[in-house]
Amino acid sequence: MPITTCVFDAYGTLFDVAAAARNVASEPGREAFAKHWPAIASHWRLKQLQYTWLRAVMDEHTDFWDVTQDGLDWALEAEGLADDPTLRDRLLQLYWELEAYPEVPAMLHALKDKGMNTAILSNGSPAMLNGAVQSAGIGDVLDDVLSVESVGIFKPASVVYDLVGQRFGCAKEDVLFVSSNGWDAGAAAGYGFTTVWVNRASEPVDRLPARPDHFLSDLTTIPELAV
């Protein structure tokens, strides 16, 4: 069956999660932070994801903003920067204004030109996602922004992937799901979606029951797969 619906993870896939720390490092007066920002960005993202998985298995769901703050607090403490509340506040502020990757607008426009449904499916809260979409200026090329908050559990729970069919009335085989997280792309493949892993960092494939169907280094050629 032809693909009718293209669904994207948000953080790390459409939006550059390292942008907040990178941009703070370039601000005047933050020269000391500049040597820490790569580690902060890496730790922050890893702990953010780990906390979603742990909360899911413990049945302790919370808003993604909570795990985002918890992840940052861990990262700052790990780098010896936990005593700088101004830095913490600035990093969190910029997380609401993450940059989209450069190829994102043209890619989404190309999908809409092909008549595709387009959507985000994310762990992010509705408020966070709406802020990122508005900041990136891509709201006009998205048909919907789907959040796990409607089901109260983080990915890769299958009820999250169910949201796509519920929203668009499509079969699993009609969906091209795109994520920069190998575990997310693998889980969605096991669920029944055709999946793309956008492996920007050239990481090994996660050892999971299913593998992504396609492997890309960025999003540029997604419209070519949506056929």
trRosetta pair geometry for C-beta under 8 A, 3 or more apart (Angstrom, degrees):
i j d omega theta_ij theta_ji phi_ij phi_ji
1 171 6.8 50 72 66 165 129
1 173 4.8 91 46 119 120 119
1 174 5.8 -56 121 -79 126 72
2 174 7.4 27 91 -130 50 75
2 227 6.6 -79 -145 146 94 43
3 6 7.0 54 160 -66 122 79
3 116 7.3 -1 125 -119 95 113
3 174 6.3 124 -138 -174 38 49
3 175 7.1 66 -141 -147 84 4
3 176 4.7 19 -145 -29 140 108
3 194 6.8 -86 -90 51 113 139
3 225 7.5 48 -1 131 164 69
3 226 4.9 -118 97 -153 139 61
3 227 6.4 57 30 48 108 22
4 116 6.7 166 178 -133 36 66
4 117 6.1 36 140 13 78 104
4 168 7.6 168 109 157 109 132
4 170 5.7 -162 70 -119 121 136
4 174 4.5 -18 28 -177 101 112
4 175 7.8 -41 56 -74 72 47
5 116 6.7 147 -107 -173 23 84
5 117 4.1 -19 -112 68 79 114
5 118 7.7 -179 -159 -74 59 27
5 119 7.1 -6 -173 14 101 109
5 164 6.7 141 130 -179 144 109
5 168 5.1 90 -97 136 148 171
5 170 5.1 -159 -5 14 137 167
5 174 5.7 59 18 127 99 97
5 175 5.0 -31 79 -107 104 71
5 176 7.2 178 91 27 52 68
6 111 5.3 -84 33 -150 150 145
6 116 5.1 26 1 162 107 138
6 117 7.0 169 26 85 61 59
6 118 5.3 -12 69 -108 95 71
6 119 7.7 160 89 27 52 64
6 175 7.8 148 -94 -160 25 59
6 176 4.9 -17 -110 69 73 104
6 178 6.8 15 -175 -7 91 117
6 222 6.9 96 -155 162 141 119
6 226 5.3 -37 -69 -105 123 134
7 118 7.7 164 -85 -159 41 43
7 119 5.0 -17 -114 71 80 92
7 120 7.3 126 -164 -126 70 11
7 121 5.0 24 174 -6 119 116
7 146 7.8 -21 -146 32 117 128
7 164 5.4 -59 -66 -112 159 129
7 175 6.0 -8 7 -165 116 108
7 176 7.2 164 25 84 68 52
7 177 5.0 -19 71 -110 101 71
7 178 7.0 172 88 22 48 75
7 193 7.7 -78 49 -141 121 147
8 13 5.4 -179 180 125 94 133
8 14 5.4 78 141 -44 139 113
8 118 7.6 8 -3 -170 107 86
8 119 7.3 -180 25 94 72 44
8 120 5.5 -42 73 -108 85 61
8 121 7.2 152 70 24 33 72
8 177 7.9 168 -83 -160 28 52
8 178 4.9 -22 -108 69 72 104
8 179 7.4 152 -162 -77 51 54
9 12 7.0 -20 120 67 120 88
9 13 4.1 116 80 -6 89 149
9 14 7.5 -172 96 -3 53 87
9 120 7.5 47 -168 -157 11 76
9 121 6.7 -48 -86 74 49 73
9 122 6.1 110 -156 -97 55 77
9 178 6.8 -127 16 101 79 59
9 179 3.8 64 -4 -115 133 86
9 180 6.5 -127 78 19 129 72
9 181 6.3 -133 172 16 176 103
9 184 5.7 54 -72 135 146 158
10 13 6.2 120 96 50 3 103
10 14 5.4 -48 -144 40 49 110
10 15 5.7 10 165 14 77 112
10 120 5.0 44 -71 -161 100 124
10 122 3.8 -1 4 -93 117 142
10 124 5.5 -45 60 1 149 133
10 129 6.0 -104 -101 -120 166 97
10 132 6.6 97 -179 92 124 153
11 14 8.0 -29 -58 50 19 75
11 15 5.6 -39 -110 68 47 107
11 17 5.1 60 -177 -73 92 117
11 45 8.0 -176 148 -131 116 99
11 98 7.5 59 -120 70 79 176
11 122 6.7 104 -3 -149 86 121
11 123 7.5 -56 22 50 122 99
11 124 6.5 133 -30 -53 113 115
12 15 7.2 -4 -12 74 26 65
12 16 7.7 64 -109 -127 35 29
12 17 5.0 -23 -66 -6 75 121
12 45 7.0 97 -72 -148 124 133
12 179 8.0 37 92 -176 103 71
12 180 4.1 -136 133 72 95 134
12 181 6.4 81 89 -49 141 85
13 178 6.2 136 -168 124 130 88
13 179 5.4 -78 -83 -139 137 42
13 180 4.3 -163 -82 -9 67 97
13 181 7.6 -68 -55 -5 105 78
13 198 6.0 119 -132 43 78 136
13 219 7.7 95 176 -72 72 124
14 100 5.6 -37 163 -133 79 92
14 101 6.8 -135 -168 15 33 94
14 104 5.4 90 -152 -126 79 137
14 120 7.0 -71 6 -105 148 111
14 132 7.9 111 99 143 112 124
14 136 7.3 54 150 -168 107 177
14 138 7.4 -122 -177 55 132 166
14 219 7.8 48 -99 -60 58 162
15 19 7.6 -89 172 11 79 130
15 98 4.1 68 -180 114 118 130
15 99 7.0 141 -152 80 71 34
15 100 5.8 -57 -96 -96 60 54
15 101 7.6 -152 -104 -20 14 75
15 132 5.2 -41 -83 -170 154 132
15 136 6.7 -115 -94 -57 94 140
16 19 4.3 91 97 -38 106 107
16 98 6.0 -174 60 180 61 100
16 99 5.0 -10 36 73 116 88
16 100 7.3 125 -7 -161 87 9
16 101 5.8 122 -55 -70 97 72
17 20 7.5 -33 -180 11 47 101
17 41 7.1 138 119 -166 81 95
17 44 7.8 -163 155 101 109 109
17 45 5.3 98 122 -95 141 118
17 98 6.6 -19 -96 -133 40 142
18 21 6.0 -63 -167 49 60 103
18 22 5.4 58 141 -24 86 115
18 38 7.9 9 -150 -123 124 56
18 41 4.2 49 -128 -168 83 145
18 45 7.6 -43 -69 -40 73 133
19 22 5.6 -63 -139 44 30 111
19 23 5.8 27 165 -20 69 111
19 94 7.1 -140 114 154 85 113
19 98 5.2 129 52 -146 130 70
19 99 4.5 167 -116 21 159 98
20 23 6.2 -61 -147 36 21 105
20 24 6.6 20 156 -16 60 107
20 41 7.7 157 63 -105 80 94
20 91 5.3 88 151 -160 117 68
20 92 7.9 57 -168 -71 146 13
20 94 3.8 146 -131 101 85 111
20 95 4.9 -10 -76 -70 153 65
20 97 7.9 118 -93 63 87 76
20 98 6.5 -53 -44 -92 92 82
21 24 5.8 -55 -147 36 32 111
21 25 6.4 36 154 -24 64 106
21 37 4.3 154 156 -160 101 92
21 38 7.7 159 122 -71 133 22
21 40 4.9 172 -130 93 141 113
21 41 4.1 -139 44 -66 147 95
21 44 7.0 173 -46 13 132 147
21 91 6.4 22 -82 -130 66 111
22 25 5.7 -56 -154 31 30 115
22 26 6.9 21 153 -14 62 107
22 37 6.0 127 -86 155 42 139
22 41 6.9 24 -39 -68 81 146
23 26 5.9 -60 -153 36 36 108
23 27 7.0 50 149 -39 64 97
23 94 5.8 -171 69 -155 129 152
24 27 5.6 -44 -157 9 40 119
24 30 5.7 -143 158 -168 73 166
24 33 6.2 -59 127 122 103 149
24 37 6.8 172 72 -107 94 123
24 87 7.2 93 -179 -153 143 80
24 90 5.6 117 -113 123 120 119
24 91 5.8 -39 -42 -84 155 76
24 94 6.5 -144 -49 6 96 155
25 30 5.9 -143 -131 124 27 121
25 33 5.5 -137 -105 109 68 96
25 34 4.3 108 -167 -109 100 63
25 36 7.9 -168 -98 62 111 67
25 37 3.9 -63 -59 -38 134 153
26 30 7.5 11 49 71 17 122
26 34 7.6 90 -68 -104 42 104
27 30 4.7 57 69 11 86 129
27 90 7.9 -97 27 175 163 147
30 33 4.3 -38 -178 35 91 121
30 34 6.5 117 125 -45 81 79
30 87 7.8 128 -122 -113 109 100
31 34 5.5 -33 -159 0 39 121
32 35 7.2 -53 -176 24 40 100
32 36 7.8 19 139 -1 63 113
33 36 5.4 -74 -161 46 52 108
33 37 6.1 66 147 -55 85 92
33 40 8.0 -14 -171 -11 93 152
33 81 7.4 76 -113 -122 89 150
33 87 6.6 174 -94 -132 139 130
34 37 6.1 -33 -145 -3 31 115
36 39 5.7 -72 -167 50 58 106
36 40 5.4 59 141 -29 90 111
36 79 4.9 98 -154 -177 123 143
36 81 6.5 109 159 -37 167 142
37 40 5.3 -55 -139 39 35 115
37 41 6.0 36 163 -21 69 105
38 41 5.9 -55 -147 36 29 110
38 42 6.3 25 156 -16 64 109
39 42 5.8 -57 -144 40 31 110
39 43 6.0 26 161 -13 68 110
39 75 7.6 164 131 -166 73 97
39 78 7.6 -135 150 109 113 113
39 79 5.8 138 103 -88 123 121
40 43 6.1 -59 -141 42 25 105
40 44 5.8 29 160 -25 63 114
40 72 7.9 32 -176 -142 96 72
40 75 5.0 100 -148 154 61 123
40 76 6.9 38 -128 -79 107 58
40 79 5.8 -49 -75 -12 86 157
40 81 7.5 -25 -92 42 123 145
40 91 7.7 -101 156 -121 134 149
41 44 5.8 -56 -142 34 24 115
41 45 6.5 18 162 -14 61 108
42 45 6.3 -62 -152 37 25 104
42 46 6.3 19 157 -15 63 112
43 46 5.9 -62 -145 40 29 109
43 47 6.0 18 164 -11 68 111
43 71 7.6 169 133 175 69 84
43 74 6.6 -141 157 109 110 92
43 75 3.7 146 100 -114 115 94
43 78 5.5 -152 -149 56 163 149
43 79 7.4 -166 24 -33 153 105
44 47 6.4 -62 -144 41 21 101
44 48 6.1 27 156 -24 61 112
44 71 5.0 94 -162 136 56 104
44 72 5.2 23 -127 -92 109 61
44 74 7.9 156 -102 67 49 87
44 75 4.3 -42 -64 -28 72 159
45 48 5.6 -55 -146 33 29 117
45 49 6.5 23 159 -13 64 106
45 71 7.3 91 -63 165 9 143
46 49 6.1 -61 -155 38 29 106
46 50 6.2 27 153 -18 66 110
46 71 7.7 163 71 -153 48 116
47 50 5.4 -53 -140 40 35 114
47 51 6.1 37 159 -22 67 105
47 70 7.1 -132 140 117 113 81
47 71 3.8 159 93 -134 98 82
47 74 4.6 -175 -143 66 169 142
47 75 6.4 -150 18 -47 135 89
48 51 6.2 -59 -152 33 23 108
48 52 7.0 24 150 -19 59 103
48 67 5.5 107 -150 136 64 96
48 68 5.6 27 -124 -104 119 52
48 70 7.7 138 -100 73 58 81
48 71 3.6 -41 -62 -47 70 167
48 72 8.0 37 -66 -35 103 66
49 52 5.7 -54 -155 30 36 111
49 53 6.7 31 153 -15 68 103
49 181 7.4 165 -121 -123 140 136
50 53 5.8 -56 -152 37 35 109
50 54 6.2 30 154 -16 69 109
50 71 7.9 135 44 -104 89 105
51 54 5.7 -53 -139 41 34 110
51 55 6.0 34 161 -19 66 108
51 67 4.1 177 101 -145 129 110
51 70 5.6 119 -105 90 167 131
51 71 6.1 -129 5 -63 132 94
52 55 6.0 -57 -145 39 27 108
52 56 6.3 31 155 -24 62 107
52 64 7.4 8 -92 -116 114 83
52 67 5.7 99 -61 159 74 172
52 123 5.6 -26 -127 -149 151 151
52 154 3.9 -156 -177 171 104 171
52 155 7.4 14 147 54 136 66
53 56 5.7 -57 -152 32 30 113
53 57 6.6 15 159 -8 66 106
53 154 7.1 -101 -69 89 36 132
54 57 6.2 -60 -147 41 31 100
54 58 6.0 15 159 -6 67 117
54 60 7.9 -22 125 53 76 115
55 58 5.8 -65 -137 50 29 104
55 60 4.7 -103 -147 79 76 83
55 61 5.8 111 151 -96 114 36
55 62 6.2 -96 -149 16 153 88
55 67 6.9 -106 -10 -78 143 129
55 154 6.6 78 76 2 105 126
56 59 7.7 21 177 -71 28 37
56 61 7.3 50 -93 -84 52 82
56 153 5.4 85 -129 -167 91 91
56 154 4.8 -104 -64 49 117 93
56 157 6.2 -156 -155 -45 129 113
61 152 4.9 134 84 179 171 75
61 153 5.7 -97 -85 -89 129 49
61 154 7.2 171 -122 -22 92 82
62 66 4.3 -53 137 57 127 148
62 67 6.6 140 80 -37 108 89
63 66 5.0 105 67 -6 78 99
63 67 7.9 -162 98 3 48 80
63 125 5.0 12 -162 -74 96 134
63 149 7.2 17 -116 -100 72 116
64 67 5.8 -56 -151 42 44 104
64 68 6.0 52 149 -26 71 105
64 123 5.1 131 -100 136 130 85
64 124 4.9 -124 75 -125 163 36
64 125 4.9 -157 36 -27 99 80
64 128 6.2 -97 83 26 117 155
64 148 7.6 105 -51 50 115 112
64 149 7.9 -94 -9 -58 98 99
64 154 7.8 119 -88 -101 93 110
65 68 5.4 -52 -146 35 33 118
65 69 6.5 33 156 -17 65 103
65 125 5.6 -36 -22 5 96 137
65 127 7.7 -12 -48 72 133 112
65 128 6.0 -177 -69 -57 94 127
66 69 6.0 -57 -152 37 30 107
66 70 6.3 28 152 -17 65 109
67 70 5.3 -50 -140 41 38 114
67 71 6.0 43 157 -24 67 104
68 71 5.9 -53 -148 34 26 111
68 72 6.6 25 154 -16 60 106
68 92 7.6 117 128 -127 110 88
68 95 6.4 142 174 161 136 160
68 128 7.7 151 -19 -117 156 152
69 72 5.8 -55 -149 37 33 110
69 73 6.3 34 154 -21 66 105
69 92 6.6 23 -100 -108 85 128
70 73 5.7 -53 -147 34 32 112
70 74 6.6 32 154 -18 64 103
71 74 5.8 -53 -152 34 32 110
71 75 6.4 30 152 -17 65 108
72 75 5.5 -57 -147 39 34 111
72 76 6.1 33 157 -19 69 106
72 88 6.6 124 137 -143 125 86
72 91 6.1 159 -147 110 138 133
72 92 6.6 -132 26 -71 173 89
73 76 5.9 -52 -144 37 29 109
73 77 6.4 28 157 -16 63 107
73 82 7.0 57 -164 -125 69 100
73 88 7.5 34 -89 -131 69 129
74 77 5.9 -61 -151 39 29 108
74 78 6.2 31 153 -23 65 109
75 78 5.6 -54 -147 34 30 114
75 79 6.5 10 159 -3 64 110
76 79 6.1 -70 -149 47 29 98
76 81 4.5 -97 -162 83 81 90
76 82 4.8 123 121 -84 102 60
76 84 7.4 -138 -164 49 127 93
76 87 7.4 144 -125 104 128 118
76 88 6.3 -27 -67 -87 164 98
77 80 7.6 41 -172 -73 32 24
77 81 7.7 -109 -66 54 21 57
77 82 4.2 31 -88 -60 69 129
81 84 5.4 -41 -179 22 82 120
81 87 6.3 -68 167 91 118 155
84 87 3.9 30 122 16 119 119
84 88 6.6 149 97 -18 69 84
85 88 5.3 -52 -147 37 40 116
85 89 6.2 41 156 -21 70 104
86 89 5.8 -53 -147 36 30 111
86 90 6.4 29 154 -19 63 107
87 90 5.8 -58 -148 36 30 110
87 91 6.4 28 156 -18 65 107
88 91 6.0 -58 -150 36 29 109
88 92 6.4 22 157 -13 64 110
89 92 5.9 -60 -149 41 29 108
89 93 6.3 35 153 -25 65 106
90 93 5.6 -50 -147 31 32 115
90 94 6.5 24 158 -13 64 106
91 94 6.1 -60 -150 39 30 105
91 95 6.7 40 150 -32 63 101
92 95 5.5 -44 -152 18 37 118
92 96 7.7 36 153 -16 59 94
93 96 6.4 -60 -175 27 38 107
93 97 7.4 2 143 7 67 112
94 97 5.4 -73 -152 53 49 100
94 98 7.4 92 150 -73 71 56
95 98 6.3 5 -158 -51 41 99
95 128 7.9 -29 132 -146 98 108
96 128 6.7 -114 -112 -135 75 66
96 131 4.4 -46 -169 145 90 148
96 132 7.1 -126 -167 -61 42 68
96 135 7.2 143 138 -41 62 144
97 131 7.2 -75 -68 156 51 103
97 132 7.7 -179 -113 -105 15 56
97 135 4.6 -179 -139 -133 60 152
98 132 5.3 -5 46 -127 101 105
98 135 6.8 113 50 89 47 142
98 136 7.5 -17 91 -56 71 107
99 135 7.9 -98 -88 132 37 112
99 136 7.0 115 -162 -99 34 90
100 104 4.1 -97 165 47 119 151
100 105 6.9 104 104 -39 147 80
100 136 3.8 84 -31 -142 116 128
100 137 8.0 -107 6 45 135 73
100 138 6.3 100 -75 -30 158 133
101 104 5.1 115 63 -33 75 104
101 218 6.9 -164 156 -153 145 103
101 219 6.5 125 83 15 136 121
103 106 6.2 -72 -165 52 56 104
103 107 5.4 56 145 -29 87 117
103 218 5.7 96 23 152 149 120
103 219 5.1 171 97 68 120 92
103 220 4.7 -84 -156 -78 151 75
104 107 5.8 -66 -144 38 26 112
104 108 6.2 19 166 -15 67 109
104 136 6.9 -31 98 179 145 133
104 138 6.4 -56 137 -86 114 147
104 219 6.3 44 -89 71 60 151
105 108 6.1 -62 -149 38 27 106
105 109 6.3 26 157 -17 65 109
105 136 7.8 -166 -65 160 93 95
105 137 7.2 -1 -96 93 124 97
105 138 6.0 -138 -98 -96 74 97
105 141 7.3 126 -149 24 60 151
106 109 5.7 -55 -146 38 32 113
106 110 6.3 35 154 -23 65 105
107 110 5.8 -55 -152 32 30 112
107 111 6.7 30 151 -18 63 103
107 219 4.9 -31 -79 132 173 108
107 220 6.4 -128 -81 -121 114 29
107 222 5.4 60 -168 44 121 117
107 223 6.4 -159 -154 -29 68 99
108 111 5.6 -51 -151 33 36 113
108 112 6.5 33 153 -16 66 103
108 118 6.0 101 -150 -167 91 163
108 138 5.9 80 43 -158 166 114
108 141 3.9 107 137 127 116 136
108 142 7.0 -39 -160 -60 137 73
109 112 5.8 -55 -149 38 33 109
109 113 6.3 38 151 -24 65 105
109 141 5.6 -80 -74 -109 56 147
110 113 5.5 -51 -148 33 33 115
110 114 6.7 29 152 -16 63 104
110 223 4.0 -63 123 -69 123 154
111 114 5.7 -60 -155 36 34 109
111 116 4.3 -65 175 54 89 134
111 118 5.4 102 111 -75 135 123
111 141 7.5 105 63 175 99 109
111 222 7.0 -29 -65 113 116 109
111 223 5.5 -140 -69 -97 66 90
111 226 5.9 36 -122 55 93 169
112 115 7.6 59 -177 -68 36 16
112 116 6.5 -95 -84 54 31 80
112 118 6.4 -62 -67 -8 84 132
112 141 5.2 -113 -30 -143 139 89
114 223 6.3 158 -19 -154 140 101
114 226 6.3 126 91 106 156 117
116 226 5.6 -14 -86 167 148 141
117 143 5.1 -54 -158 17 77 156
117 168 5.3 115 141 -126 170 135
117 170 7.5 -154 38 -34 147 142
118 141 6.2 -7 72 150 154 72
118 142 5.3 -102 109 -120 102 50
118 143 5.5 131 58 2 59 91
119 142 6.2 100 -110 -167 37 89
119 143 5.5 -56 -68 63 86 88
119 144 4.5 -5 -119 65 112 83
119 145 6.8 -174 -162 -83 77 29
119 146 5.8 38 164 -5 124 105
119 164 7.1 168 73 -121 142 85
119 167 7.0 100 -104 104 167 150
119 168 7.5 -135 -15 -49 143 123
120 129 6.3 174 104 -160 148 128
120 133 7.4 -126 -11 -77 149 118
120 142 6.4 -4 -15 -149 92 138
120 144 7.5 -134 37 107 67 57
120 145 4.6 7 52 -130 113 71
120 146 6.4 -173 91 33 61 67
121 146 4.7 -9 -105 73 68 114
121 155 7.9 99 137 -69 97 132
121 160 6.9 120 173 159 111 94
121 161 7.4 67 167 -108 154 50
121 163 6.4 153 -129 76 111 120
121 164 6.2 -42 -75 -66 143 100
121 177 7.4 -41 42 -136 135 104
122 129 5.8 150 62 -94 141 126
122 145 7.5 -24 21 -173 114 84
122 146 7.2 140 20 83 66 62
122 147 6.1 -29 71 -109 81 62
122 148 7.2 -104 105 -13 42 89
123 147 7.8 32 161 -155 12 71
123 148 5.3 -6 -124 6 47 134
123 154 5.0 24 -124 -140 111 96
123 155 5.7 -102 -65 16 96 97
124 128 4.4 -125 -173 89 107 120
124 129 4.4 131 106 -58 129 93
124 132 7.4 -47 -169 10 168 137
124 147 6.1 -88 87 -121 63 101
124 148 8.0 119 43 19 32 92
125 128 4.6 90 55 9 82 105
125 129 6.9 -159 85 -5 39 89
125 147 6.1 54 -152 -159 24 146
125 149 5.6 64 -129 -50 66 136
126 129 5.9 -62 -144 41 28 108
126 130 6.0 26 161 -19 67 109
126 145 7.2 119 -133 108 71 114
126 147 4.9 -111 -62 -7 69 155
126 149 6.2 -85 -21 39 90 143
127 130 5.9 -55 -144 37 27 109
127 131 6.4 30 156 -20 62 107
128 131 5.8 -59 -154 34 29 112
128 132 6.5 23 154 -15 65 106
129 132 5.8 -56 -148 38 33 108
129 133 6.1 32 156 -18 68 107
129 145 4.9 162 137 171 132 133
129 147 6.0 -148 -1 -78 145 110
130 133 5.7 -53 -142 38 31 111
130 134 6.2 29 159 -17 65 108
130 145 6.7 165 -73 74 67 162
131 134 6.0 -59 -147 39 27 107
131 135 6.1 26 156 -20 64 110
132 135 5.7 -56 -144 38 29 112
132 136 6.2 18 160 -9 65 111
133 136 6.1 -64 -146 45 26 102
133 138 5.8 -101 -155 64 73 85
133 139 5.0 91 150 -74 111 84
133 142 6.6 -79 -142 28 130 152
133 145 6.2 -96 -45 -79 151 144
134 137 7.3 31 -178 -72 33 41
134 139 6.3 16 -86 -38 56 128
138 141 5.6 -64 -172 49 76 100
138 142 6.1 68 132 -23 89 110
139 142 6.0 -70 -144 39 35 106
142 145 6.3 43 143 -59 140 83
143 168 7.9 75 104 -93 144 106
144 167 5.8 -136 69 -179 167 144
146 150 7.4 -67 -165 17 78 133
146 163 4.8 146 -176 134 139 135
146 164 7.1 -141 23 -77 170 60
146 167 6.2 -109 -82 -38 129 154
147 150 6.2 117 79 -10 75 89
148 151 5.9 -71 -166 51 61 93
148 152 7.4 -163 151 -13 81 8
148 153 6.4 -106 -179 79 115 39
148 154 5.5 63 156 -108 170 43
148 155 6.5 -124 -77 -29 135 73
148 157 7.9 100 -140 47 119 114
148 160 5.2 -24 -107 -114 95 114
149 152 7.0 38 -160 -74 37 50
150 163 6.6 108 71 -111 130 128
151 157 7.4 -160 118 98 132 131
151 159 4.8 175 -173 128 149 116
151 160 6.1 -150 53 -82 144 59
151 162 7.8 110 -85 59 152 110
151 163 6.9 -120 -26 -62 127 113
153 157 4.5 20 118 10 124 163
153 159 6.5 71 54 61 122 119
153 160 6.8 -119 88 -50 85 102
154 157 6.7 113 82 2 38 107
154 160 7.3 2 168 -65 24 147
155 160 4.9 -115 -83 84 74 165
155 161 7.8 88 -119 -46 97 81
155 184 5.8 33 143 -119 140 99
155 187 7.0 147 177 84 95 149
156 160 7.1 -125 -155 48 29 130
156 161 7.7 18 -166 -33 69 112
156 183 6.6 -127 -36 143 135 92
156 184 6.1 -170 -84 -115 105 55
156 187 3.4 -43 -160 164 148 171
156 188 7.4 -120 -141 -45 108 65
157 160 5.1 100 73 -8 81 101
158 161 5.6 -54 -157 39 50 108
158 162 6.4 65 143 -33 71 98
158 191 5.8 162 -127 -114 90 110
159 162 5.1 -39 -151 21 40 125
159 163 7.7 63 151 -37 57 84
160 163 6.1 -35 -175 0 40 114
161 164 6.2 -31 -177 9 55 111
161 177 7.7 -24 -132 -98 105 156
161 187 7.8 -157 -46 128 135 96
161 188 5.9 164 -107 -118 132 79
161 191 4.6 -9 109 -173 168 166
161 193 6.9 -127 -159 -26 125 123
162 165 6.1 -60 -164 41 50 105
162 166 6.0 48 146 -21 78 112
163 166 5.5 -61 -146 42 34 115
163 167 6.0 30 159 -20 69 110
164 167 6.1 -62 -149 37 25 105
164 168 6.2 -22 171 20 64 112
164 170 7.1 -52 141 58 91 107
164 175 5.7 56 144 -111 147 148
164 177 7.7 -89 -68 -86 164 109
164 193 7.7 50 58 -87 162 126
165 168 6.8 -75 -128 56 23 80
165 169 7.0 60 -177 -112 59 12
165 170 5.8 -119 -118 65 64 61
165 171 7.0 34 -118 -115 113 17
165 172 6.8 -38 -67 -65 124 63
165 175 7.8 -85 -65 -43 77 136
166 169 8.0 12 -172 -65 14 49
168 174 7.9 -145 114 103 126 130
170 174 4.0 -114 179 76 116 140
170 175 6.1 130 110 -56 131 90
171 174 4.9 105 58 -6 73 103
171 175 7.8 -143 97 -11 48 90
172 175 6.0 -64 -163 25 40 114
172 191 6.8 -153 -140 130 131 82
172 192 3.5 15 156 117 153 119
172 193 5.7 -108 -172 -70 85 54
173 192 7.0 -65 -57 162 61 98
173 194 7.3 60 -152 -26 48 99
175 193 4.6 -60 95 -128 112 97
175 194 6.7 171 91 33 57 78
176 193 7.3 128 -128 177 15 99
176 194 5.2 -36 -105 85 63 105
176 195 7.6 152 -163 -96 53 25
176 196 6.7 28 177 -12 95 109
176 222 7.6 143 134 -169 138 92
176 225 6.1 137 -142 119 147 106
176 226 5.4 -115 16 -98 157 81
177 185 7.1 171 110 -123 99 64
177 188 4.4 -111 97 161 154 151
177 193 4.1 35 -1 145 123 151
177 194 7.0 151 19 78 75 48
177 195 4.8 -28 71 -107 95 78
177 196 7.2 -174 91 24 47 72
178 185 7.7 -3 -152 -100 27 104
178 195 7.4 162 -82 -160 34 60
178 196 4.5 -9 -111 63 78 111
178 198 6.3 46 -179 -27 94 111
178 219 7.1 75 172 -119 147 99
178 222 6.2 -8 -91 -122 153 129
179 182 8.0 -168 105 -59 106 16
179 184 4.0 -110 154 98 165 122
179 185 4.6 -157 57 -57 106 83
179 188 6.9 139 -3 5 131 140
179 195 7.2 -24 21 -164 97 106
179 196 7.4 149 26 82 53 65
179 197 6.6 -26 76 -115 75 57
179 198 6.9 -154 105 21 26 90
180 197 7.5 91 -134 -169 24 61
180 198 4.5 -49 -92 75 71 100
180 199 7.4 150 -152 -83 64 30
180 200 6.2 -8 -144 -1 116 106
181 184 3.8 68 81 8 111 113
181 185 6.7 169 85 -9 58 83
181 197 7.9 -99 83 -136 28 89
182 185 5.8 -56 -144 41 33 108
182 186 6.0 31 157 -18 66 109
182 197 5.4 39 -109 -143 64 135
182 199 6.9 43 -74 -96 100 100
182 203 6.5 -116 -31 89 138 121
182 205 6.2 -176 -160 -145 134 48
182 206 4.3 149 123 -12 117 108
182 212 7.2 -102 -144 -21 66 124
183 186 5.7 -56 -144 40 28 112
183 187 6.1 28 157 -19 64 108
183 206 5.1 83 -76 -42 67 177
183 208 6.6 132 -130 -55 65 145
184 187 5.9 -53 -142 37 27 108
184 188 6.2 25 157 -15 62 109
185 188 5.9 -56 -143 40 28 110
185 189 6.4 34 154 -23 62 105
185 195 4.5 144 -164 161 79 128
185 196 6.6 -98 -130 88 126 27
185 197 3.9 -157 57 -79 171 85
185 212 4.0 1 144 -85 121 118
186 189 5.6 -52 -150 32 31 113
186 190 6.6 30 153 -15 63 104
186 195 7.5 -168 -66 102 21 161
186 197 7.6 24 -42 -74 72 126
186 205 7.7 120 -75 -176 124 89
186 206 5.4 -112 -12 71 153 115
186 208 4.0 99 148 63 144 144
186 209 7.7 130 164 55 105 57
186 210 5.4 154 -174 84 71 73
186 211 6.0 -29 -117 -116 91 28
186 212 6.0 -74 -72 -42 58 74
187 190 5.7 -55 -153 37 34 112
187 191 6.5 40 147 -24 65 104
187 208 6.8 -81 -62 175 64 154
187 210 7.4 126 -99 56 17 109
188 191 5.2 -48 -149 31 37 119
188 193 4.5 -32 162 48 96 127
188 195 4.8 130 92 -91 109 130
189 192 7.9 115 180 -21 28 9
189 193 6.5 -84 -87 69 36 74
189 194 7.7 31 -113 -138 76 21
189 195 4.4 -93 -65 16 87 134
189 210 4.1 -163 101 136 103 123
189 211 6.3 -57 94 84 165 27
189 212 5.6 -156 -46 -100 138 36
189 213 6.2 165 -115 -30 118 82
190 208 7.1 -104 -36 141 133 112
190 209 5.3 69 -104 85 135 107
190 210 3.5 -177 -65 8 80 135
194 213 5.2 -44 -161 24 72 158
194 214 7.8 41 166 -5 91 106
194 225 8.0 -168 136 161 125 111
195 212 4.6 -105 106 -135 108 78
195 213 5.3 129 54 13 62 91
195 214 7.1 -164 104 32 48 78
196 212 6.4 75 -145 -175 12 123
196 213 7.0 -50 -71 64 51 85
196 214 4.4 -25 -110 74 78 109
196 215 7.6 173 -159 -80 65 20
196 216 5.9 5 -176 8 112 114
196 222 6.7 -166 59 -114 175 90
196 225 6.5 114 -73 93 131 168
197 205 7.8 131 59 -117 171 84
197 212 3.9 -152 -21 -13 105 171
197 214 7.2 180 25 89 64 55
197 215 5.4 -14 65 -111 97 67
197 216 7.4 167 85 30 48 67
198 216 5.3 -28 -111 77 65 96
198 217 7.3 48 -164 160 68 8
198 218 6.5 47 -158 -132 109 19
198 219 6.0 -13 -111 -67 142 74
199 202 6.1 92 139 -88 106 28
199 203 5.9 -135 -157 36 105 77
199 215 5.8 -10 9 -162 124 93
199 216 7.1 145 24 71 73 39
199 217 6.5 -49 74 -101 70 50
200 217 6.2 93 -110 -172 46 60
200 218 6.6 64 -99 -82 92 67
202 217 7.5 1 -67 -114 82 99
205 211 6.1 6 -175 -133 139 106
205 212 7.6 -140 -134 23 108 96
208 211 7.4 149 66 -76 89 51
212 215 6.3 115 94 -71 125 73
214 225 6.0 -40 -55 -120 173 149
216 219 7.1 103 116 -87 141 30
216 220 7.9 -165 -179 41 130 72
216 221 6.4 -162 -126 54 134 102
216 222 7.4 -103 5 -67 173 73
219 222 5.1 -16 -172 -22 74 122
221 224 4.7 -33 -177 27 85 122
221 225 6.9 83 131 -19 83 95
222 225 5.9 -63 -158 36 41 108
222 226 6.4 36 151 -23 73 109
223 226 5.5 -58 -144 34 38 112
224 227 7.3 -23 174 -29 38 114
